[in-house]
């Protein structure tokens, strides 16, 4: 357990940050899942709409360091490939 006031404050800050990061990571996962489910359903219009909604969320989390920028790029690239495959 933290003994100093400074250490106690850092514990409070770390917990608050952890909670915020968890909720934001969950939001990214949900946005990606909506797009993936739309692709699986074969609905190109809905998949494109879900991807357009997910893209800014993914980018924002990468900017904030919640997820790695390469992971964000990979998710966007794969979703784009799946959506293009629907049209073919």
Secondary structure, DSSP 8 states (H G I E B T S, - for coil): ---SHHHHHHHHHHHHHHHHHHHHHHHHHHHHHHHHHHHHHT-HHHHHHHHHHHHHHHHHHHHHTSS-HHHHHHHHHHHHHHHHHHH-
